[in-house]
Amino acid sequence: MALLLLLLLGAVVTVPLGERLGLPAPVLMTLAGIGMAFASFVPDVDIPPEVILPALLPPLLYASVQRTSWRQFAANRRPIFLLAVALVFVTTAAVAAVADAIVPGLPVAAAVALGALVAPPDPVAATAVAGSVGLPRRLVSILEGEGLFNDVTAIVLYHVAIAAAVSGTFSLPEAFGLLLLSAVVAVVVGLVLGWLTIKLMGLLGDATLQVGLTLLVPFVSYVLAEELMGSGVLAVLTTALFLAEHAADADDVLGRLTGRSFWEIVDTLVTGVAFGLIGLELHSVFGTADGRELELVGWGLVIVAVVVGVRLLWLLPATWLAKRLHRRREYDEEIPTNWRETIVMWWAGMRGVASVALALAIPLETDDGKPFPGRDEIVFIAFAVIMATLVFQGLTLPWLVRKLGVRADTEAEQALERALAIRAAKAAKHRLKEIEDAEDFPEDVQERLQRAAYDIGARISPDMLDDERREAYAQRAERFRTFGRVQRELLSAARHEVLSARSEPGADPEVVDRVLRNLDVRSLR
């Protein structure tokens, strides 16, 4: 328990520390875990492998999906497919072939399992690192899509390979059937659970209860799909995308603010714990070396070179192909536009939580009671890949981004922001006209309402105004700021007075909290 609390504290502290040092928080948390792993006062971590995936992946995946949408995935299905599905298969095959050649006595099925568990880049690590170094949004979108979908492909491949290694038999039609069944079951579970969640949210009504329900939903989706022989990862992904598309209520301001704040906290804490555990597990992995450290490190470095090299060799032609096909489409796909962005995408392919969980979940024995062939070697090599890609690439990615001059397209983002501001102002004006046609306002009230409708867009993007209007808006904004500052002081005095009443004799805390909540909501508005 003390170790878990220490990891949670580290998850919170590494965020501002990483911003100050210009380093990704997941990488710092992994380094902290490594430091704790070799400290004498820290006990060995012994987490059941079957607990890691269902405990960590559902909330991390759900939080990641909140930053994207189904339409974004649909528009970028081709580049995501090339990375999330095709590249996973190619990496698995390449790693399996090399591992089978260099590791004595390693069966083909076990080599394929090794390839599958090191094939998928980690969605949490990639997006956390990419977001912290200011990459263009289209690259972050591709990394998010790759990270979310490649886990599905890799985990199914992993389960097929493990089943073949444990039983000693393999059937290609059976493996393909398992892949298809896993996907269909996951999608059905995800859609049904998403629909039920929306119905339950309507019944609950209260924002606090709705947010609590969203915390349970990813775990239920994952576990239910796994119990029905489906992909838990794909089920969570489907549920989250369904909810993101259908559960939005434009007027639920408090629910949206509460939910976003809650999931940002969950994402920060779970991410920190996950990457801290990666570092802590390193101590146990070294215990399996048994005097063969140099030999195992050599094998690990070879597999690292294969994983990193295959990604580069695949990205170069895949990006070229995506560009060629992109010219024939009527809409824009989010693809790398030059070789610099392709290099950054290559270097952002870090391994993380899923690879750790899959490596530790390898069975100890086969069906005939013999030790699982090459288990110690697979676990050691897997951690070598994770450490090399997560720590080394994660620490050097900010430097590489600066060196190549890859930056977010701020002009495009500002143009989109300006266009949305104009749409918002037009919608407000149109609604005001409808209200004015139905109701009769005094002239001064009507003038204030028209100015307020126009100011809605100006608050979002002042650049939409010409110089004269911008100056007039700036003067009004300054008056509003002064008014808002004084109003905040008034509300603060009111809150202090109400809060002090909580400790007075005879005061009902529930009534005090209800009044305080009303003042808090007024403060938000």
C-alpha positions in Angstrom: 0.0 0.0 0.0 2.8 2.4 0.9 4.5 1.7 -2.5 1.2 2.4 -4.3 0.8 5.7 -2.6 4.4 6.5 -3.5 3.7 5.8 -7.1 0.5 7.9 -7.0 2.5 10.8 -5.5 5.2 10.4 -8.2 2.5 10.5 -10.9 1.4 13.9 -9.7 4.9 15.3 -9.1 6.4 14.2 -12.4 3.8 16.2 -14.5 5.1 19.7 -13.4 8.6 18.4 -13.2 8.5 17.1 -16.7 7.1 20.4 -18.0 9.9 22.3 -16.2 12.6 19.9 -17.6 11.1 19.6 -21.0 10.8 15.8 -20.6 7.7 13.5 -20.9 6.2 12.6 -17.5 5.8 8.8 -18.4 9.6 8.6 -19.0 10.4 10.3 -15.8 8.0 8.0 -13.9 9.7 5.0 -15.5 13.1 6.3 -14.4 11.7 6.8 -10.9 10.4 3.2 -10.9 13.9 2.0 -11.9 15.5 3.9 -9.1 13.0 2.5 -6.6 13.5 -1.1 -8.0 17.2 -1.1 -7.0 16.6 0.6 -3.6 17.1 -1.8 -0.7 14.2 -0.5 1.2 11.7 -1.1 -1.6 10.2 -4.6 -1.6 9.9 -6.7 -4.8 6.7 -6.1 -6.7 4.7 -9.3 -7.3 1.6 -8.4 -9.3 -0.4 -11.3 -10.8 0.0 -10.9 -14.6 -3.6 -11.5 -15.3 -4.5 -8.4 -13.2 -2.3 -5.9 -15.0 -4.1 -5.6 -18.3 -7.7 -5.4 -16.9 -6.6 -3.0 -14.1 -4.6 -0.5 -16.2 -5.6 -0.6 -19.8 -9.4 0.2 -19.6 -9.1 3.6 -17.9 -6.1 4.5 -20.0 -7.8 3.6 -23.3 -11.0 5.3 -22.3 -9.2 8.5 -21.4 -7.3 8.5 -24.7 -10.5 8.2 -26.7 -11.9 11.3 -25.0 -9.4 13.3 -27.0 -10.6 12.0 -30.4 -13.7 11.0 -32.3 -15.1 8.2 -34.6 -15.2 10.6 -37.6 -11.5 11.3 -37.1 -10.7 7.6 -37.1 -12.9 7.0 -40.2 -11.2 9.8 -42.1 -7.8 8.4 -41.3 -8.6 4.7 -41.5 -6.0 4.1 -44.3 -2.9 5.5 -42.5 -4.1 4.0 -39.2 -4.6 0.6 -40.9 -1.1 0.7 -42.4 0.3 1.3 -38.9 -2.0 -0.4 -36.5 -2.7 -3.6 -38.4 -0.2 -4.1 -41.2 2.9 -2.9 -39.3 2.0 -5.1 -36.3 2.0 -8.2 -38.5 5.2 -7.2 -40.2 7.0 -6.5 -36.9 5.8 -9.7 -35.3 7.0 -11.7 -38.3 10.4 -10.0 -38.4 11.0 -10.4 -34.6 9.9 -14.0 -34.7 12.2 -14.9 -37.5 15.2 -13.2 -35.9 14.5 -14.6 -32.4 14.1 -18.1 -33.8 17.5 -17.8 -35.4 19.5 -16.3 -32.5 17.9 -17.8 -29.4 18.8 -21.5 -29.1 15.8 -23.8 -28.5 13.1 -21.2 -28.8 10.1 -22.7 -30.6 8.5 -20.8 -33.4 5.2 -20.3 -31.5 7.2 -18.7 -28.6 9.1 -16.5 -31.0 5.8 -15.3 -32.5 4.6 -14.5 -29.0 7.7 -12.4 -28.4 7.1 -10.6 -31.7 3.5 -9.9 -30.9 4.1 -8.5 -27.4 6.9 -6.1 -28.6 5.1 -5.1 -31.8 2.6 -2.5 -30.6 3.8 1.0 -29.7 2.1 2.2 -26.5 -0.7 4.6 -27.0 -0.3 6.3 -23.7 3.4 6.8 -24.0 3.3 8.0 -27.6 0.5 10.5 -27.1 1.9 11.8 -23.8 5.3 12.4 -25.3 3.9 13.7 -28.6 1.6 16.1 -26.8 4.4 17.5 -24.6 6.8 18.3 -27.5 4.2 20.3 -29.6 3.8 18.0 -32.6 1.3 18.9 -35.4 -2.1 17.7 -34.5 -2.3 15.3 -37.5 0.7 13.4 -36.3 -0.7 13.1 -32.8 -4.0 11.9 -34.3 -2.2 9.1 -36.2 -0.2 8.1 -33.1 -3.4 8.0 -31.1 -5.1 5.9 -33.7 -2.2 3.6 -34.1 -1.7 3.1 -30.4 -5.4 2.4 -29.8 -5.9 -0.1 -32.6 -2.5 -1.9 -32.7 -3.1 -3.3 -29.2 -6.1 -5.2 -30.5 -4.1 -6.8 -33.3 -1.1 -7.6 -31.2 -3.0 -9.0 -28.3 -5.0 -11.4 -30.5 -1.8 -12.5 -32.2 -0.2 -13.0 -28.8 -3.1 -15.2 -27.6 -2.9 -17.4 -30.7 0.8 -17.8 -30.4 0.6 -18.6 -26.6 -2.1 -21.2 -27.2 0.0 -22.8 -29.9 3.1 -22.9 -27.6 1.1 -24.3 -24.6 -0.8 -26.9 -26.6 1.9 -27.7 -29.1 -0.6 -27.5 -32.0 -1.5 -24.7 -34.4 -4.3 -24.4 -37.0 -4.4 -21.4 -39.3 -8.2 -21.6 -40.0 -8.7 -21.8 -36.2 -6.5 -18.8 -35.6 -8.3 -16.7 -38.3 -11.6 -17.8 -36.8 -10.5 -16.7 -33.3 -9.4 -13.3 -34.7 -12.7 -12.8 -36.4 -14.8 -13.9 -33.4 -12.8 -11.8 -31.0 -13.4 -8.7 -33.2 -17.1 -9.3 -33.7 -17.8 -10.0 -30.0 -15.9 -7.0 -28.9 -17.7 -4.6 -31.3 -21.1 -6.0 -30.2 -20.3 -5.8 -26.5 -18.9 -2.3 -27.0 -22.0 -1.0 -28.9 -24.6 -2.6 -26.6 -22.8 -1.4 -23.4 -22.5 2.1 -24.9 -26.2 2.2 -25.7 -27.1 1.0 -22.2 -24.8 3.6 -20.6 -26.5 6.4 -22.4 -29.9 5.2 -21.2 -28.6 4.9 -17.6 -27.1 8.4 -17.8 -30.5 9.8 -18.7 -32.0 8.0 -15.7 -29.3 9.2 -13.3 -29.4 12.8 -14.3 -26.9 14.0 -11.6 -23.4 14.9 -13.0 -21.6 13.2 -10.1 -23.4 9.9 -10.7 -22.9 10.1 -14.4 -19.1 10.6 -14.0 -19.1 7.7 -11.5 -20.8 5.5 -14.2 -18.2 6.4 -16.8 -15.5 5.1 -14.4 -17.2 1.7 -14.2 -18.0 1.4 -17.9 -14.5 0.7 -19.3 -13.8 -2.1 -16.8 -17.2 -3.7 -17.4 -16.7 -3.5 -21.2 -13.2 -5.0 -21.0 -14.1 -7.9 -18.6 -17.4 -8.7 -20.3 -15.8 -9.0 -23.7 -12.9 -11.1 -22.4 -15.4 -13.5 -20.7 -17.2 -13.8 -24.0 -14.0 -14.7 -26.0 -13.7 -11.2 -27.4 -11.1 -8.5 -27.4 -11.3 -6.4 -24.2 -9.2 -3.6 -25.8 -11.5 -3.3 -28.8 -14.6 -3.4 -26.7 -13.4 -0.5 -24.5 -12.4 1.4 -27.7 -15.9 0.8 -29.2 -17.7 1.8 -26.1 -15.7 5.0 -25.6 -16.1 6.0 -29.3 -19.9 5.3 -29.1 -20.3 7.4 -26.0 -18.1 10.2 -27.4 -20.5 10.4 -30.4 -23.9 10.0 -28.8 -23.6 11.0 -25.1 -22.7 14.7 -25.7 -25.2 17.3 -24.4 -24.3 20.8 -25.4 -26.2 22.3 -22.4 -24.7 20.0 -19.8 -22.0 22.5 -18.9 -21.4 21.2 -15.3 -21.4 17.6 -16.4 -18.8 18.3 -19.1 -16.5 20.3 -16.9 -16.8 17.7 -14.1 -16.2 14.7 -16.4 -13.2 16.3 -18.1 -11.6 17.2 -14.8 -12.2 13.8 -13.4 -10.8 11.9 -16.4 -7.7 14.1 -16.5 -7.0 13.2 -12.9 -7.6 9.4 -13.6 -5.4 9.6 -16.7 -2.6 11.3 -14.8 -2.7 8.9 -11.8 -3.1 5.6 -13.7 -0.5 6.6 -16.3 2.0 7.3 -13.5 1.3 4.1 -11.7 1.6 2.1 -15.0 5.0 3.5 -16.0 6.2 3.3 -12.4 5.5 -0.4 -12.4 7.4 -0.8 -15.6 10.5 0.5 -13.8 9.8 -1.6 -10.7 9.5 -4.8 -12.6 13.0 -4.4 -14.0 14.5 -5.7 -10.8 12.6 -9.0 -11.1 13.5 -9.3 -14.7 17.2 -9.1 -13.9 16.7 -11.9 -11.5 15.9 -14.3 -14.3 19.2 -13.6 -16.0 21.0 -16.2 -13.8 24.6 -15.2 -14.9 23.7 -14.9 -18.6 23.3 -11.1 -18.5 25.7 -10.4 -21.4 24.2 -13.0 -23.7 20.6 -11.9 -22.9 21.6 -8.2 -23.4 23.1 -9.1 -26.8 19.9 -10.8 -27.9 17.9 -7.9 -26.6 19.9 -5.3 -28.5 19.4 -7.3 -31.7 15.6 -7.4 -31.2 15.6 -3.7 -30.4 17.4 -3.1 -33.7 14.8 -5.2 -35.5 11.8 -3.5 -33.9 13.2 0.0 -34.5 14.5 -0.8 -38.0 11.3 -2.4 -39.2 9.3 0.6 -38.2 11.5 2.9 -40.2 11.6 0.7 -43.2 7.8 0.3 -43.1 7.0 4.0 -42.5 9.0 5.3 -45.5 7.1 3.4 -48.2 3.8 3.5 -46.3 3.9 7.3 -46.0 4.8 7.6 -49.7 1.8 5.3 -50.6 -0.5 7.2 -48.3 0.5 10.5 -50.0 -0.1 9.0 -53.5 -3.6 7.7 -52.5 -4.3 10.9 -50.6 -4.3 13.0 -53.8 -7.2 11.0 -55.1 -9.5 11.8 -52.1 -11.8 14.7 -51.7 -11.1 15.2 -48.0 -7.9 15.7 -46.1 -6.2 12.8 -44.3 -3.9 13.4 -41.4 -0.6 12.1 -42.7 3.0 13.1 -42.5 3.7 15.8 -45.1 7.5 15.5 -45.3 10.4 13.2 -44.4 11.0 15.1 -41.1 7.6 14.3 -39.8 8.0 10.7 -40.9 11.3 10.5 -38.9 9.5 11.9 -35.8 6.7 9.3 -36.2 9.3 6.6 -36.5 11.1 7.7 -33.3 7.8 8.1 -31.4 7.1 4.3 -31.6 7.7 3.5 -27.9 6.7 0.3 -26.1 5.0 0.4 -22.7 2.2 -0.9 -20.6 0.7 -3.5 -23.0 4.1 -5.1 -23.7 4.9 -5.3 -20.0 1.6 -6.9 -19.2 1.8 -9.4 -22.1 5.4 -10.4 -21.2 4.5 -11.0 -17.5 1.3 -12.9 -18.5 3.3 -15.7 -20.3 2.3 -19.0 -18.6 4.8 -20.8 -16.5 4.0 -24.2 -17.9 2.6 -25.9 -21.0 -0.3 -28.4 -21.1 2.0 -31.3 -20.5 3.5 -29.8 -17.3 6.8 -28.7 -18.8 8.2 -25.2 -18.3 7.1 -22.8 -21.0 9.9 -22.8 -23.5 12.2 -19.7 -23.4 10.0 -17.8 -21.0 12.9 -16.2 -19.1 14.6 -15.2 -22.4 11.3 -13.7 -23.8 10.6 -11.6 -20.7 14.2 -10.3 -20.6 14.3 -9.4 -24.3 10.8 -7.8 -24.0 12.0 -5.5 -21.2 15.1 -4.7 -23.1 12.9 -3.5 -26.0 10.7 -1.5 -23.6 13.6 0.2 -21.8 15.4 1.1 -25.1 12.3 2.5 -26.8 10.6 4.1 -23.9 13.5 5.6 -22.0 16.1 6.2 -24.7 13.6 7.3 -27.5 11.4 9.1 -25.0 14.3 11.2 -23.7 15.7 12.0 -27.1 12.4 12.6 -28.9 12.1 16.3 -27.7 15.7 16.9 -29.0 14.9 15.3 -32.3 11.7 17.3 -32.8 13.6 20.5 -32.1 16.5 19.5 -34.4 14.2 18.7 -37.3 12.1 21.8 -36.8 8.7 19.9 -36.6 6.1 22.2 -35.1 2.4 22.3 -34.7 0.6 24.1 -37.5 -0.5 27.1 -35.4 -1.8 29.0 -38.4 -4.2 26.2 -39.4 -5.4 25.9 -35.8 -6.0 29.6 -35.5 -7.9 29.6 -38.8 -10.1 26.8 -37.5 -10.6 28.6 -34.2 -11.6 31.7 -36.1 -14.0 29.8 -38.3 -15.7 28.2 -35.3 -15.9 31.6 -33.6 -17.8 33.0 -36.6 -20.1 30.0 -36.6 -20.8 30.4 -32.9 -21.6 34.1 -33.3 -23.9 33.4 -36.2 -25.7 30.7 -34.3 -26.2 33.1 -31.4 -27.4 35.9 -33.6 -29.9 33.6 -35.4 -31.3 32.4 -32.1 -31.5 35.9 -30.8 -33.5 36.9 -33.9 -35.9 34.1 -33.3 -36.4 35.2 -29.7 -36.9 38.9 -30.7 -39.6 37.8 -33.2 -41.5 36.1 -30.4 -40.9 38.6 -27.6 -40.8 42.4 -27.3 -37.7 43.8 -25.5 -36.9 47.4 -24.5 -34.4 49.0 -26.9 -31.6 49.1 -24.4 -32.0 45.4 -23.5 -32.2 44.5 -27.2 -28.9 46.4 -27.9 -27.1 44.7 -25.0 -28.4 41.2 -26.2 -27.1 41.9 -29.8 -23.7 43.0 -28.4 -23.6 39.9 -26.2 -24.4 37.6 -29.2 -21.5 39.2 -31.2 -19.1 39.0 -28.2 -19.6 35.2 -28.0 -17.5 34.8 -31.1 -15.1 37.6 -30.2 -14.3 35.9 -26.9 -13.3 32.7 -28.7 -11.2 34.4 -31.3 -10.6 38.2 -31.2 -8.8 37.9 -34.5 -12.2 37.7 -36.3 -12.8 41.4 -35.6 -11.5 44.3 -37.6 -9.3 46.9 -35.9 -12.1 49.3 -34.9 -14.4 46.6 -33.6 -11.4 44.9 -31.9 -10.6 48.1 -30.0 -14.3 48.5 -29.0 -14.4 44.9 -27.9 -11.2 45.3 -25.9 -12.7 48.3 -24.0 -15.8 46.3 -23.2 -13.7 43.3 -22.2 -11.7 45.4 -19.8 -15.0 46.7 -18.2 -16.2 43.1 -18.0 -12.9 42.0 -16.4 -13.2 44.7 -13.8 -16.8 43.8 -13.1 -15.9 40.1 -13.0 -13.0 40.7 -10.6 -15.3 42.6 -8.2 -18.0 40.0 -8.6 -15.5 37.2 -7.8 -14.5 39.1 -4.6 -18.2 39.4 -3.6 -18.8 35.7 -4.3 -15.6 34.9 -2.4 -16.8 36.8 0.7 -20.2 35.0 0.5 -18.5 31.6 0.3 -16.3 32.4 3.2 -19.3 33.5 5.3 -21.3 30.4 4.4 -18.4 28.0 5.0 -17.7 29.5 8.4 -21.3 28.7 9.3 -20.5 25.0 8.9 -18.6 25.0 12.3 -21.3 27.0 14.2 -23.4 25.1 16.8 -26.7 23.9 15.4 -25.7 24.4 11.7 -26.8 21.6 9.4 -23.7 20.7 7.3 -25.9 19.3 4.5 -27.8 22.6 4.2 -24.5 24.6 4.3 -23.0 22.4 1.6 -26.1 22.9 -0.6 -25.9 26.7 -0.3 -22.1 26.5 -1.0 -22.7 24.4 -4.1 -25.1 27.0 -5.4 -22.5 29.7 -4.9 -19.8 27.5 -6.6 -22.0 26.9 -9.6 -22.7 30.7 -9.8 -18.9 31.2 -9.6 -18.4 28.9 -12.6 -20.9 30.7 -14.6 
